Amino acid sequence: MLYFDLTPSHPLGHAVARRAGLSVAMHEARAFSGGEHKLRPLVSVRGHEVCLFSVLHAGEVGSVNDALVRLLLFAACCRTNGAARVLIVSPWLPYMRKDRQTKARDPVNTAGVARLIEAVGVDALITLEVHNLAAFQNAFRCATVHLDTCRLFATEILSRSAGRPLCLVSPDGGGVKRAALLRDAVEQVSTRPVGFGFMEKHRSEGVVSGDLFAGEVEGRTVWIMDDMIESGGTLLRAARACAARGAAEVHLVATHLVDAAAVARLADPSVGSLTVTDSALSAEPTPHLHCLSVAPLIGAALAQIHRGGPVGPLLDPTGPPD
């Protein structure tokens, strides 16, 4: 397998390669004054299985769209030059939230991105913690591997929890299944019962409403789980609701941090800590912010695919650090 890291400024790509036992192949990246760019492999891809790693996030230069187009054009280039198979690894896949029409003439961006990826000849895609798993699986016709962070976060939650009762909370109705899976993972690892709750949320034209809260959080250590953090408003709203209902501690956990400004916003008296992964932004840890690496999780999946074996939903991400 030839492995290309298209986001060399982010440490995750090289960390995944080490975990998968792969070396990083060289490629050329050129930018032109008119705004166009060119990427090409500096080794022959003919007859090879090719893996393209890209953190599809707005970096210091460029936008999410720039990163996506670069990835698509490089995948097409590998196909043009005889690659036998093209695999994409994108820990955070953009445009997955808009997976259905909620207003007249709305786009369905999940399906649109899927068509773009398939059109350039991609055979398989690995991604992490998408917003709506059913919509994601229905959108793609190429092979897909979806990895979740339940085992990773369950280990972190238990390592930082004392004897106080635990409760997992979803900040909105749409994330109930995701938070329930994390609760199940915590219970499986610890063999102790974990409470559950969720908060009502309605969003229309940027206005959020809904105050109903289900679940018993008084005197408990509460962990609120979401798939991604952009503004942080949804998590902060739920954290304040839990604190107002007598929670002993409130901690936030989310897989994808896509806006660094949200970290400061979530430094609120109601929030004990924030835990994210390095799937999008690679944040520097602080006493308030904990950042876990998903390199072991993705590397294990990639190694299994490279060996031709099956990839299960509960790969163990634990192991010695890089």
Secondary structure, DSSP 4 states (H G I P E B T S, - for coil): -EEEES-TTSTHHHHHHHHHT-PBPPEEEEE-TTS-EEEEESS--TT-EEEEE---S--SSS-HHHHHHHHHHHHHHHHHTT-SEEEEEESS-TT-S--S--STT---HHHHHHHHHHHTT--EEEEE--S-HHHHHHH--SEEEEE--HHHHHHHHHHT--SS-EEEEESSGGGHHHHHHHHHHHHHHH-S--EEEEE--EEETTEEE---EES--TTSEEEEEEEEESS-HHHHHHHHHHHHTT-SEEEEEEEEE--THHHHHT--TT-SEEEEESSS--PPP-SSEEEE--HHHHHHHHHHHHTT----TT----S---
